[in-house]
Amino acid sequence: MHIVILSAGTGWYTDDLCRAVAERNHTALVLPYEGLVARTGGAGSLSSHNAAILGADAVLARVIPDGSLEQIIFRVDALHWIEERGVPVINSPRAIERSVDKFYTTALLQEAGLPTPETVVCEGAADALAAMRAMRDAIVKPLFGSLGHGMVRVSDPELALRVVRTLEQMRAVFYVQRAVNHGGRDIRAFVVGGRVLGAIERLAPAGEWRSNVSRGGSVRPFQLPAAWEELAVRAAAVVGADYAGVDLIPSMDGEVFVIEVNGIPGWRGLRRATGLDVAGAIVDHVIRRVQPASPSSAESRPA
């Protein structure tokens, strides 16, 4: 089997995936999105750095690099085309589109009956300011983004006004979410193929309300209660992700909220804390997608 890994370049995650592919006696090739060349007419072709993509057995879609709106749309369109040509794309472009957009993810989670904090998304500055003041303690997040970048916690009316004015000048969409009192901890559950592979508890450093590892947060293994595991699996299914990092926040009063579903998740912290071969689990899932067990082999397995 030959697997193409589309990414923003090489690095720890692509190396880990290539290692897992090689250990299973398959081949992998990492190609950059920036090198994509699509040719229509005849059979059509898609390549990157002169390496064909449509002939691969599967494509693993990793981090899509920053770029102009046109560049990003082209890259996602290419993933759609690959999928429409019969090549499995993991995660699918549809799942990536849903999970990268905080509004879309939150709306889908809410519609599915999963617990999410009260959220207001709008373009109007007056509406955003009213939401912040009504919530009294709110998190303002960029609609697109990860690793805690661009997030502001607002509990002071004057700060709320300054934040709104700044974002208004940037013509931003306001994503305002009621802050959850979580004592500086949250949970990242890693879902692969409809089951939780493992989970970690992330603890914020002193003086910081964000628990992201990129901001100095510490991690330790965490055993998910069955109900929380079900939340994580359902959240990944809602966005249609083959694998995902699902962020859960347990509040100090006992409620648990689904905050985010990351469709292009990292797993370095999970690997370091638990020793789990996350890349291996992802590759095994890809292999099952491409080479599903035949009915006869399934029947021959021991119960």
C-alpha positions as a Markdown table, in Angstrom:
| # | Residue | x | y | z |
|---|---|---|---|---|
| 1 | Met | 0.0 | 0.0 | 0.0 |
| 2 | His | 1.2 | 3.5 | -0.8 |
| 3 | Ile | 0.1 | 6.4 | 1.3 |
| 4 | Val | 0.6 | 10.1 | 0.5 |
| 5 | Ile | 0.8 | 12.5 | 3.4 |
| 6 | Leu | -0.1 | 16.0 | 2.5 |
| 7 | Ser | 1.2 | 18.5 | 4.9 |
| 8 | Ala | 2.8 | 21.9 | 5.4 |
| 9 | Gly | 6.2 | 20.2 | 5.3 |
| 10 | Thr | 8.2 | 17.6 | 7.2 |
| 11 | Gly | 8.5 | 17.5 | 10.9 |
| 12 | Trp | 7.9 | 15.3 | 14.0 |
| 13 | Tyr | 4.4 | 14.3 | 13.1 |
| 14 | Thr | 5.1 | 13.4 | 9.4 |
| 15 | Asp | 8.2 | 11.5 | 10.6 |
| 16 | Asp | 6.1 | 9.6 | 13.1 |
| 17 | Leu | 3.5 | 8.7 | 10.5 |
| 18 | Cys | 6.2 | 7.6 | 8.0 |
| 19 | Arg | 7.8 | 5.4 | 10.8 |
| 20 | Ala | 4.4 | 3.7 | 11.5 |
| 21 | Val | 3.8 | 3.1 | 7.8 |
| 22 | Ala | 7.2 | 1.6 | 7.3 |
| 23 | Glu | 6.8 | -0.7 | 10.3 |
| 24 | Arg | 3.7 | -2.1 | 8.6 |
| 25 | Asn | 5.6 | -2.8 | 5.4 |
| 26 | His | 3.9 | -0.1 | 3.4 |
| 27 | Thr | 5.3 | 3.1 | 1.8 |
| 28 | Ala | 4.6 | 6.7 | 2.5 |
| 29 | Leu | 5.5 | 9.9 | 0.8 |
| 30 | Val | 5.2 | 13.4 | 2.3 |
| 31 | Leu | 4.2 | 16.1 | -0.1 |
| 32 | Pro | 3.6 | 19.8 | 0.4 |
| 33 | Tyr | 0.3 | 21.5 | -0.3 |
| 34 | Glu | 2.2 | 24.4 | -1.8 |
| 35 | Gly | 3.5 | 22.2 | -4.6 |
| 36 | Leu | 0.0 | 21.0 | -5.8 |
| 37 | Val | -0.5 | 21.1 | -9.6 |
| 38 | Ala | -3.9 | 20.0 | -10.9 |
| 39 | Arg | -4.4 | 19.2 | -14.6 |
| 40 | Thr | -7.8 | 18.8 | -16.1 |
| 41 | Gly | -8.6 | 17.3 | -19.5 |
| 42 | Gly | -8.3 | 13.7 | -20.4 |
| 43 | Ala | -8.0 | 11.5 | -17.3 |
| 44 | Gly | -6.9 | 14.5 | -15.2 |
| 45 | Ser | -4.0 | 14.5 | -12.8 |
| 46 | Leu | -2.9 | 15.9 | -9.4 |
| 47 | Ser | 0.7 | 16.0 | -8.3 |
| 48 | Ser | 3.0 | 17.8 | -5.9 |
| 49 | His | 6.7 | 18.2 | -6.8 |
| 50 | Asn | 6.0 | 15.9 | -9.8 |
| 51 | Ala | 4.8 | 13.1 | -7.6 |
| 52 | Ala | 1.4 | 11.7 | -8.6 |
| 53 | Ile | -1.3 | 11.7 | -5.9 |
| 54 | Leu | -4.4 | 10.2 | -7.5 |
| 55 | Gly | -2.7 | 6.8 | -7.8 |
| 56 | Ala | -2.1 | 6.6 | -4.0 |
| 57 | Asp | -4.1 | 4.0 | -2.0 |
| 58 | Ala | -4.9 | 6.7 | 0.6 |
| 59 | Val | -4.1 | 10.3 | 1.5 |
| 60 | Leu | -3.4 | 11.5 | 5.0 |
| 61 | Ala | -4.3 | 15.2 | 5.2 |
| 62 | Arg | -2.2 | 16.9 | 7.8 |
| 63 | Val | -1.7 | 20.6 | 8.5 |
| 64 | Ile | -2.9 | 22.9 | 5.8 |
| 65 | Pro | -0.4 | 25.8 | 5.7 |
| 66 | Asp | -1.4 | 29.5 | 6.0 |
| 67 | Gly | -2.1 | 31.3 | 2.8 |
| 68 | Ser | -4.5 | 33.6 | 0.9 |
| 69 | Leu | -8.2 | 32.7 | 0.8 |
| 70 | Glu | -7.7 | 31.4 | -2.8 |
| 71 | Gln | -4.7 | 29.2 | -1.8 |
| 72 | Ile | -6.6 | 27.6 | 1.1 |
| 73 | Ile | -9.7 | 27.0 | -1.0 |
| 74 | Phe | -7.6 | 25.4 | -3.7 |
| 75 | Arg | -5.9 | 23.1 | -1.3 |
| 76 | Val | -9.2 | 22.0 | 0.2 |
| 77 | Asp | -10.8 | 21.7 | -3.2 |
| 78 | Ala | -7.9 | 19.4 | -4.1 |
| 79 | Leu | -8.7 | 17.1 | -1.2 |
| 80 | His | -12.3 | 17.0 | -2.3 |
| 81 | Trp | -11.2 | 16.0 | -5.8 |
| 82 | Ile | -8.9 | 13.3 | -4.5 |
| 83 | Glu | -11.8 | 11.9 | -2.5 |
| 84 | Glu | -14.2 | 12.1 | -5.5 |
| 85 | Arg | -11.7 | 10.1 | -7.6 |
| 86 | Gly | -12.1 | 7.2 | -5.2 |
| 87 | Val | -9.0 | 7.7 | -3.0 |
| 88 | Pro | -9.8 | 7.7 | 0.8 |
| 89 | Val | -8.8 | 11.0 | 2.4 |
| 90 | Ile | -8.2 | 10.9 | 6.1 |
| 91 | Asn | -9.5 | 13.2 | 7.6 |
| 92 | Ser | -12.0 | 14.0 | 4.8 |
| 93 | Pro | -12.1 | 17.6 | 3.6 |
| 94 | Arg | -15.6 | 17.8 | 4.9 |
| 95 | Ala | -14.5 | 16.9 | 8.4 |
| 96 | Ile | -11.6 | 19.4 | 8.2 |
| 97 | Glu | -14.0 | 22.2 | 7.0 |
| 98 | Arg | -16.3 | 21.4 | 9.9 |
| 99 | Ser | -13.7 | 21.2 | 12.6 |
| 100 | Val | -11.5 | 24.1 | 11.6 |
| 101 | Asp | -14.4 | 26.5 | 11.9 |
| 102 | Lys | -15.3 | 27.1 | 15.6 |
| 103 | Phe | -18.8 | 28.3 | 14.8 |
| 104 | Tyr | -19.6 | 25.4 | 12.6 |
| 105 | Thr | -18.3 | 22.9 | 15.1 |
| 106 | Thr | -20.1 | 24.4 | 18.0 |
| 107 | Ala | -23.4 | 24.6 | 16.0 |
| 108 | Leu | -23.1 | 20.9 | 15.0 |
| 109 | Leu | -22.3 | 19.8 | 18.6 |
| 110 | Gln | -25.2 | 21.8 | 19.9 |
| 111 | Glu | -27.6 | 20.4 | 17.3 |
| 112 | Ala | -26.4 | 16.8 | 18.2 |
| 113 | Gly | -27.4 | 17.4 | 21.9 |
| 114 | Leu | -23.8 | 17.6 | 23.2 |
| 115 | Pro | -23.1 | 20.0 | 26.1 |
| 116 | Thr | -21.3 | 23.2 | 25.0 |
| 117 | Pro | -21.0 | 26.5 | 26.8 |
| 118 | Glu | -23.3 | 29.3 | 25.8 |
| 119 | Thr | -21.9 | 30.9 | 22.6 |
| 120 | Val | -22.7 | 34.0 | 20.6 |
| 121 | Val | -21.3 | 34.5 | 17.1 |
| 122 | Cys | -21.9 | 37.7 | 15.2 |
| 123 | Glu | -20.5 | 40.4 | 13.0 |
| 124 | Gly | -22.0 | 43.4 | 14.9 |
| 125 | Ala | -19.8 | 45.0 | 17.5 |
| 126 | Ala | -22.9 | 46.1 | 19.6 |
| 127 | Asp | -24.2 | 42.5 | 19.6 |
| 128 | Ala | -20.7 | 41.2 | 20.7 |
| 129 | Leu | -20.4 | 43.8 | 23.4 |
| 130 | Ala | -23.9 | 43.0 | 24.7 |
| 131 | Ala | -23.0 | 39.3 | 24.8 |
| 132 | Met | -19.7 | 39.9 | 26.8 |
| 133 | Arg | -21.5 | 42.1 | 29.3 |
| 134 | Ala | -24.4 | 39.6 | 29.7 |
| 135 | Met | -22.0 | 36.7 | 30.3 |
| 136 | Arg | -19.8 | 38.8 | 32.6 |
| 137 | Asp | -16.9 | 36.3 | 32.2 |
| 138 | Ala | -16.4 | 35.4 | 28.5 |
| 139 | Ile | -13.8 | 34.0 | 26.2 |
| 140 | Val | -13.4 | 35.7 | 22.9 |
| 141 | Lys | -11.8 | 33.4 | 20.3 |
| 142 | Pro | -10.8 | 33.7 | 16.7 |
| 143 | Leu | -13.2 | 31.8 | 14.4 |
| 144 | Phe | -10.2 | 30.0 | 13.0 |
| 145 | Gly | -7.1 | 29.1 | 15.0 |
| 146 | Ser | -5.6 | 26.7 | 17.5 |
| 147 | Leu | -3.1 | 26.3 | 20.3 |
| 148 | Gly | -4.8 | 29.1 | 22.3 |
| 149 | His | -3.6 | 31.8 | 19.9 |
| 150 | Gly | -5.7 | 35.0 | 19.8 |
| 151 | Met | -8.0 | 34.0 | 22.7 |
| 152 | Val | -8.9 | 36.7 | 25.3 |
| 153 | Arg | -10.7 | 36.3 | 28.5 |
| 154 | Val | -12.9 | 39.3 | 29.3 |
| 155 | Ser | -14.6 | 40.0 | 32.6 |
| 156 | Asp | -14.2 | 43.8 | 32.8 |
| 157 | Pro | -16.6 | 46.0 | 30.8 |
| 158 | Glu | -13.8 | 48.5 | 29.8 |
| 159 | Leu | -11.6 | 45.6 | 28.5 |
| 160 | Ala | -14.7 | 44.3 | 26.6 |
| 161 | Leu | -15.1 | 47.6 | 24.9 |
| 162 | Arg | -11.4 | 47.7 | 23.9 |
| 163 | Val | -11.5 | 44.1 | 22.6 |
| 164 | Val | -14.6 | 44.8 | 20.5 |
| 165 | Arg | -13.1 | 48.0 | 19.0 |
| 166 | Thr | -9.9 | 46.2 | 18.1 |
| 167 | Leu | -11.6 | 43.3 | 16.5 |
| 168 | Glu | -14.1 | 45.6 | 14.7 |
| 169 | Gln | -11.2 | 47.4 | 13.0 |
| 170 | Met | -9.9 | 44.0 | 11.8 |
| 171 | Arg | -13.4 | 43.2 | 10.4 |
| 172 | Ala | -13.4 | 40.0 | 12.5 |
| 173 | Val | -16.3 | 37.8 | 13.3 |
| 174 | Phe | -17.0 | 37.8 | 17.0 |
| 175 | Tyr | -17.0 | 34.4 | 18.7 |
| 176 | Val | -18.0 | 35.0 | 22.3 |
| 177 | Gln | -18.3 | 32.0 | 24.7 |
| 178 | Arg | -19.2 | 31.9 | 28.3 |
| 179 | Ala | -16.1 | 31.1 | 30.4 |
| 180 | Val | -16.3 | 27.8 | 32.3 |
| 181 | Asn | -14.8 | 27.7 | 35.8 |
| 182 | His | -12.5 | 24.7 | 35.3 |
| 183 | Gly | -9.8 | 25.2 | 37.8 |
| 184 | Gly | -7.1 | 25.4 | 35.1 |
| 185 | Arg | -7.6 | 21.9 | 33.8 |
| 186 | Asp | -9.1 | 20.4 | 30.7 |
| 187 | Ile | -9.1 | 17.0 | 29.0 |
| 188 | Arg | -7.9 | 16.0 | 25.5 |
| 189 | Ala | -9.3 | 12.7 | 24.3 |
| 190 | Phe | -7.9 | 11.2 | 21.2 |
| 191 | Val | -10.4 | 9.3 | 19.1 |
| 192 | Val | -9.4 | 7.0 | 16.3 |
| 193 | Gly | -11.9 | 4.9 | 14.3 |
| 194 | Gly | -14.8 | 5.5 | 16.6 |
| 195 | Arg | -13.1 | 4.7 | 19.9 |
| 196 | Val | -11.0 | 6.6 | 22.4 |
| 197 | Leu | -7.4 | 5.6 | 22.0 |
| 198 | Gly | -6.3 | 7.5 | 25.1 |
| 199 | Ala | -6.6 | 10.8 | 27.0 |
| 200 | Ile | -4.5 | 13.3 | 28.9 |
| 201 | Glu | -5.3 | 15.9 | 31.5 |
| 202 | Arg | -3.8 | 19.3 | 30.7 |
| 203 | Leu | -3.0 | 21.6 | 33.6 |
| 204 | Ala | -2.4 | 25.3 | 33.2 |
| 205 | Pro | 0.7 | 26.9 | 34.6 |
| 206 | Ala | 0.5 | 29.3 | 37.5 |
| 207 | Gly | -1.1 | 32.6 | 36.5 |
| 208 | Glu | -2.5 | 31.2 | 33.2 |
| 209 | Trp | -6.0 | 30.2 | 32.5 |
| 210 | Arg | -5.2 | 28.4 | 29.2 |
| 211 | Ser | -3.9 | 24.9 | 29.6 |
| 212 | Asn | -2.5 | 24.4 | 26.1 |
| 213 | Val | 0.9 | 22.6 | 26.1 |
| 214 | Ser | 2.2 | 25.2 | 23.7 |
| 215 | Arg | 1.7 | 27.8 | 26.5 |
| 216 | Gly | 3.5 | 25.8 | 29.2 |
| 217 | Gly | 0.7 | 23.5 | 30.3 |
| 218 | Ser | 1.7 | 20.2 | 31.8 |
| 219 | Val | 0.1 | 16.9 | 30.9 |
| 220 | Arg | -0.5 | 13.6 | 32.6 |
| 221 | Pro | -2.4 | 10.4 | 31.6 |
| 222 | Phe | -6.1 | 10.5 | 32.3 |
| 223 | Gln | -8.6 | 7.6 | 32.5 |
| 224 | Leu | -11.9 | 8.9 | 31.0 |
| 225 | Pro | -15.1 | 8.0 | 32.7 |
| 226 | Ala | -17.4 | 6.0 | 30.4 |
| 227 | Ala | -19.8 | 9.0 | 30.0 |
| 228 | Trp | -16.9 | 11.3 | 29.0 |
| 229 | Glu | -15.6 | 8.7 | 26.5 |
| 230 | Glu | -19.0 | 8.6 | 24.9 |
| 231 | Leu | -19.0 | 12.4 | 24.6 |
| 232 | Ala | -15.7 | 12.3 | 22.8 |
| 233 | Val | -16.7 | 9.6 | 20.4 |
| 234 | Arg | -20.0 | 11.3 | 19.6 |
| 235 | Ala | -18.2 | 14.7 | 19.1 |
| 236 | Ala | -15.7 | 13.2 | 16.6 |
| 237 | Ala | -18.6 | 11.5 | 14.7 |
| 238 | Val | -20.6 | 14.7 | 14.6 |
| 239 | Val | -17.9 | 16.4 | 12.4 |
| 240 | Gly | -17.3 | 13.1 | 10.5 |
| 241 | Ala | -13.7 | 12.7 | 11.6 |
| 242 | Asp | -11.8 | 9.4 | 11.3 |
| 243 | Tyr | -9.5 | 10.6 | 14.1 |
| 244 | Ala | -9.7 | 13.7 | 16.2 |
| 245 | Gly | -8.6 | 15.4 | 19.3 |
| 246 | Val | -11.7 | 16.2 | 21.4 |
| 247 | Asp | -11.3 | 18.8 | 24.1 |
| 248 | Leu | -13.5 | 18.4 | 27.2 |
| 249 | Ile | -13.7 | 20.9 | 30.1 |
| 250 | Pro | -15.1 | 19.6 | 33.4 |
| 251 | Ser | -16.4 | 22.6 | 35.4 |
| 252 | Met | -15.9 | 22.9 | 39.1 |
| 253 | Asp | -19.7 | 22.3 | 39.7 |
| 254 | Gly | -19.6 | 18.9 | 38.0 |
| 255 | Glu | -20.7 | 19.7 | 34.4 |
| 256 | Val | -18.6 | 18.5 | 31.4 |
| 257 | Phe | -18.6 | 20.5 | 28.2 |
| 258 | Val | -17.3 | 19.7 | 24.7 |
| 259 | Ile | -15.2 | 22.7 | 23.7 |
| 260 | Glu | -13.5 | 21.8 | 20.5 |
| 261 | Val | -13.0 | 19.0 | 18.0 |
| 262 | Asn | -9.6 | 19.2 | 16.3 |
| 263 | Gly | -9.7 | 17.5 | 12.9 |
| 264 | Ile | -5.9 | 17.8 | 12.3 |
| 265 | Pro | -4.8 | 17.1 | 15.9 |
| 266 | Gly | -1.3 | 16.8 | 17.3 |
| 267 | Trp | -0.4 | 13.9 | 19.6 |
| 268 | Arg | 3.0 | 14.7 | 20.9 |
| 269 | Gly | 1.8 | 15.4 | 24.4 |
| 270 | Leu | -0.3 | 12.3 | 24.4 |
| 271 | Arg | 2.6 | 10.1 | 23.2 |
| 272 | Arg | 4.9 | 11.6 | 25.8 |
| 273 | Ala | 2.5 | 11.2 | 28.7 |
| 274 | Thr | 1.1 | 7.7 | 27.9 |
| 275 | Gly | 3.6 | 6.0 | 25.6 |
| 276 | Leu | 0.7 | 5.2 | 23.1 |
| 277 | Asp | 1.7 | 4.7 | 19.5 |
| 278 | Val | -0.8 | 7.2 | 18.2 |
| 279 | Ala | 0.7 | 7.3 | 14.7 |
| 280 | Gly | 0.4 | 3.5 | 14.5 |
| 281 | Ala | -3.2 | 3.6 | 15.5 |
| 282 | Ile | -3.9 | 6.2 | 12.8 |
| 283 | Val | -2.1 | 4.1 | 10.1 |
| 284 | Asp | -3.9 | 0.9 | 11.2 |
| 285 | His | -7.2 | 2.8 | 10.7 |
| 286 | Val | -6.1 | 3.9 | 7.3 |
| 287 | Ile | -5.2 | 0.3 | 6.3 |
| 288 | Arg | -8.6 | -0.9 | 7.5 |
| 289 | Arg | -10.3 | 1.9 | 5.5 |
| 290 | Val | -8.4 | 0.8 | 2.3 |
| 291 | Gln | -8.4 | -3.0 | 3.0 |
| 292 | Pro | -11.6 | -3.8 | 4.9 |
| 293 | Ala | -11.8 | -7.3 | 6.3 |
| 294 | Ser | -13.7 | -9.7 | 4.1 |
| 295 | Pro | -16.9 | -11.3 | 5.5 |
| 296 | Ser | -15.2 | -14.7 | 5.5 |
| 297 | Ser | -12.2 | -13.5 | 7.4 |
| 298 | Ala | -14.4 | -11.6 | 9.9 |
| 299 | Glu | -16.4 | -14.8 | 10.5 |
| 300 | Ser | -13.2 | -16.8 | 11.1 |
| 301 | Arg | -12.1 | -14.6 | 13.9 |
| 302 | Pro | -12.4 | -15.9 | 17.4 |
| 303 | Ala | -15.3 | -14.4 | 19.4 |
